[in-house]
C-alpha cells in the first residue's frame, strides 16, 4: 500500500508542477477525492483478482461495474481536458479554431477520417451545443465500429454520435471496447 501511495503522491506533485494548478491548502476536497479513489483502486484490484475470464456474472453486477467504469472515465477525461486547457487559456484556443457543428452523420464522418489520416484531435459541437474532442485512436475505433454495423444499427449509432455529448461518449466507450 505504501508503494502505491508514494507513487501516486509523487505523480500528483509532478502534475501540479507541470500544469501550475493553483493550490488552496485550506480546502480538503482533493484529499477526500483521493481517499475515495484509493478505495476504488483497492476494491477494483481485489475484484479483478476474484473474477475469472469465463465466470458467469449477474446482470446487475455487470451493470454496476460498467457504470462505475463509465463514471470514472468521464472524470478522467474531464481532468485531462482541464489540465491541458486551464481556465485562463480557453479563450486563447477558442479564438484560433472554429468548431464544426454536426447535424448528421455526413458531417461527422469526414471529421473522423481527417483525424485518423492526420493523426490529430478534432473538435466538433453536438446537436445539444456541447463541444466534443476526439483523438485519432478514438476516431478510428468509432469508424471501424460504424462500418461493421448493419443498416438499422448503423442509423441508431449515427444518431447517438451527434445527438448529445453524453450519448457520444456512450457510443465512444462502446466503440473502444468493440475494437
ABEGO torsion letter per residue (X at the ends): XAAAAAAAAAAAAAAAAAAGBBBBAABAAAAAAAAAAAAAAAAAAAAAAABBAABBBBAAAAAAAAAAAAAAAAAAAAAAAAAABBAAAAAAAAAABBBBBBABAAAAAAAAAAAAAAGBBBBBBBAAGBBBBBBAAAAAAAAAAAAABBAAAAAAAAAAAAABAAAAAAAAAAAAAAX
